[in-house]
Amino acid sequence: MFVTVFGQKGGVAKTCTSIHLASVWAQQGCAVCVVDADRNRSATAYGARGLLGFDVVPVEAAAKATRTAQIVITDGQASSHEDELKNLSAGSDIVVLPTTPQARSVELTIEMSAILRGYGIRHAALLVKVDTRKQRFADEARDTLEGFGLEVLDGSIPLLAAFDKAEVQGVTVREAVDDKGRSDPRRMMGWAAYCAAANQLQAILKADSADNLAA
């Protein structure tokens, strides 16, 4: 399975999504590799402590590192450049587009969806950084995306400080702790949300595979 996570701009939890989807599938016993194709090397920095349980490699090392992987996740460049989007997405089974509820993020995702649709590349949006106190904005963003024909994954990723702590510590949100070693009680909301997203992505690709066989 080849998954590309592509962000329209910085700050849309692209690397966080790549790392957490990989972590869910690794926890399920899959051999996973994350390929860091972002010039900022944010995924490489995230995995530098070696605490994630799967390999994170720069795109230059992808050919060798991915040979034994069952699932390859490419953490793409934060860009809306059409050629970059096309090149990084080529060969992917699905492209995941993390999208915050902010209007500009939604607009850029719609633009990227139009490009991907033009090339016949399977893709789905994932709402991220959703403030549960302002759920209305997330609901409006979902309605807008779906109104333009985008597939939006059912759940959403909550806005949690634990995600920032997790990245600094080089772990998933499930293992994140504060400066005093205490776990954020809400962290499992974030982990459960990514588990749900990973499971839905697998279900989508399984259904696609069944449809292709039937055809």
N, C-alpha and C positions, 0 to 999 in steps of 0.2 A: 504494500500500500504506500503510495506516494502522496504526501500532503504538503501543500505550500501555504504558509501563512504570510499574507501580504498586507502591509499597512499603507494607507494613503499619505500619512504624515507621522511625525513622531508623537509619542504620548497616547497611542491607542492600544497599548498592552499587547503589541505584536509578539515581542520576545516572551513576555509572561505567558501568553497563550501557547506559543510553541513549546516552551519548557513544561507547562502543566499538562498539555495533551500527551506529550511524550512520557511524562511521569505516570499518568494514568495507565497508559498502555504497557509501560514497563512493569508496573505493579501487577498487571494482569498476566505477566509472564512472557510478553512479547519481546523480541530483540529489536530495540529501537535505536535509531541514530538521528541526532539533530544536526543539520548542515547549516552553518552560519554564513548566509550570503549577504548580510548587512555590512556595509563598509565600516560601520561603527563597532562591529564585532561585539555587540551587546550580549548575544547568546554565549559566545566564548567566555566573556567575562563572568557571566552568570554561573557557568559550569566549571570555572577555574579551580574551585576547591575540591572537585571530584566527589561531591556528596550526593549526586543526583541518581546514580545507578544506571546511567547510560552515557554513551559518548556524545560529546558536542565537538564538532570539528569544523574548521574553516572550509569554505567551498573548494579551495584548492586541493584539499585532502579527501574530498568526498568520494572519488572513484574507488579508492582502496577501502576506506572506512565503512562504506555502505554495502560491501559485498555480502556480508552475512546478516544484514538487517532485514527483518520482516516488515518493519515500518520505517520509512524515511520521512522526516519532517524538515522542510526547508524554511528557515527563518529568513524571509525575504527583506529586500531593501525597503526602507520607508520612503516611498516615492510614488508619484502618480504618472511617471513617464511610461508611455505605452510600450516602447520596446523592452524596457526592463520587466514590465509586467508580463509581456508575452514570453520573453526568454526564460524567466524564472518559473513560469507556470507550465511551460511546455513539458508534456510527459506526466503531469500531475493527475492523480485520480480525482482530486478535488482541491480547490483553493478556498481557504478560510479567510474572510475579511472581517477582522475585529473592528467594531464600530462603536464609538461612544454616542450617547443620545444627543450631543450637540449638533446643531443644524449643519455646520460646515462639514463635520465628519460624515453625516448622513449623505450630504450632497456628493462628496468625493467617492463614497462607496457606490452610489448610483452611477457615477461616471465610470468607475472601474468595472462595475458589473456590465455596463454596455460594451466595454472593450472586450471583456472575457466572453460575453455572449457572442460577439462578432467572430471570435476565433473558435467557438464551440467548446469552450473550457468549462467544465462543471465547477460551480462555486456556490458558496453560502455565506451569509453574513452572520456574525456573532456579536450580540450587544454586550459591551463590556463597560466597566466602571459605572455601573448603574447604582445611583444613590437610592436606596430603598425608601427613603423619606420623600423622594420625588419620583415615584414610580410613573406618574402621569407622563413625564417627559420620555421615558423609555417606551411606554405604550404608544405615544405619538410617533416616535422614531420607527418603531416596528410597523405601524400602519403605513407610514410613508414609504418605507423600503418595500413592503409587500405590494403597495399600490403601484410601484414601478416594476413589479414582476420578479422581485428578488425572493429567493428562498432564505428565510431567517430561522436559525436554529431555535428550538422551542424555549429553552431557558435563557438566562442572562447571567453575566458575571458581576457580582456585587462590588461596589467600591469599598475596599478595605485597606486600612493601614498595614495589615498583616502581609499584604502582597509586597509592599515596599521593604518590609523587614526581611521577608523571604529572599528577595533578590540580593540584598546586602549580605545575607548569611549564606547564600549559595544553596538554598534548600527550597522545597515546595512550601506553599502556604500552610500545609498541614503540620510542618515541623517548625514553623517560625515562632520565635519567642521575642519578648521585649528585652530591654537592657538589664532587667532584673531576673531574666530567665523564666519569665512567666508566659504561658501560652495565651494568645488572644482567644477568648471563648467563641468569637465569631468566625475564627479562621476556617472551621469546618464547613461553613456556608460556601466559602470560596472553593474549597476542594470538591465539595459535592456538586457545585455548579459545573466545574470542569469535567468531572466524571460523567455527568449527564450529557455534556456536549460531545465528549469522546464517544460515548455509547451511541448517540444519535448519528454521528458521522459514520461510524461503522455500519449502522443500520442502513443509511443512505447508500453507501457503497455496495453493500450486500444486495440491496434491491436493484441497483443499477446493473450489477453483475448478472443477477437472475434475469433481468429484462434483456440483456445482451445475448445471453444464452438462448432465451426463448425466441429471439429474433433470428 
